Structures are given as structure tokens and as C-alpha cells.
Amino acid sequence: MFFKDKLATTRKELNLTQKDLAEKLNVSNKTISKWENGGSYPDLPILTKLAKVLEINLNELLVEN
């Protein structure tokens, strides 16, 4: 599974909207949408925070399987 798919799936499992996640990360919901569509990727400091918010190991979030 690719990063974008893990992000969307995990977010939905936690019943978070893109807007909810964006607010927790202090980014726009358009940014979350771009990540989930594969148009861009978060910077490393955001990735760490993202993994924490999604309650997932950073390695698990990034490694494609």
C-alpha cells in the first residue's frame, strides 16, 4: 500500500475528516487532499506529527507494501 492510501485509510478508520486532520496538523484541508491524491508529500517534521495523530508508527506509514 502506498503512503497516500495508508494516510486516507488510517484517517477514515479514526473517523477523522480531512478538515479534522488538517486542524490537528495546522495545515489546510487542501494540503491533506494533495497528500491523499499523491500530488505532494508532507515535510519530515509534519510526518512525525502526522504519525502521532494517526496513532501509527512512522515506519509503518512510510514503508510501501
NUKOL-283499 format. One line per 10 residues: number of its first residue (from 1); their letters; for each residue x, y, z of C-alpha. Coordinates in Angstrom, 2 decimals, decimal comma. Example, Ala and Ser with C-alpha at 12.3 -4.5 7.8 and 13.67 -1.06 7.14 Angstrom:
REM residues 2
1> as> 12,30:-4,50:7,80  13,67:-1,06:7,14 .
***
This chain:
REM residues 65
1> mffkdklatt> 0,00:0,00:0,00  1,31:3,45:-0,86  1,68:6,37:1,58  -1,35:8,18:0,14  -3,54:5,11:0,60  -2,31:4,44:4,14  -2,97:8,05:5,03  -6,54:8,05:3,71  -7,38:4,63:5,14  -5,98:5,33:8,58 .
11> rkelnltqkd> -7,63:8,76:8,74  -11,00:7,23:7,90  -10,52:4,40:10,43  -10,10:7,09:13,09  -13,26:8,82:11,85  -11,34:11,99:11,01  -12,29:14,21:8,11  -9,61:15,86:6,04  -10,55:19,08:7,81  -10,15:17,46:11,25 .
21> laeklnvsnk> -6,71:16,15:10,37  -5,68:19,45:8,83  -6,60:21,31:12,01  -4,56:18,91:14,15  -1,53:19,47:11,89  -2,03:23,21:11,33  -2,25:22,81:7,56  -5,11:23,36:5,13  -7,54:20,62:4,18  -6,36:21,15:0,58 .
31> tiskwenggs> -2,92:20,05:1,75  -4,37:16,83:3,17  -6,20:16,28:-0,11  -2,96:16,70:-2,09  -1,22:14,16:0,15  -4,05:11,67:-0,27  -4,07:12,15:-4,05  -0,30:11,75:-4,29  0,20:15,31:-5,53  2,65:16,17:-2,75 .
41> ypdlpiltkl> 4,14:14,79:0,42  4,50:16,24:3,91  7,84:17,51:5,20  9,66:15,43:7,80  8,55:17,47:10,85  4,93:17,15:9,73  5,35:13,43:9,04  6,31:12,81:12,65  3,31:14,72:13,91  1,09:13,01:11,33 .
51> akvleinlne> 2,12:9,55:12,52  1,39:10,54:16,11  -2,07:11,93:15,26  -2,89:8,83:13,21  -1,63:6,60:16,05  0,67:4,75:13,63  4,39:4,05:13,59  6,23:6,42:11,23  7,97:3,50:9,55  4,64:1,73:9,03 .
61> llven> 3,25:4,90:7,44  6,16:5,33:5,05  7,14:1,82:4,00  5,23:0,70:0,93  3,93:-2,84:0,95 .
***
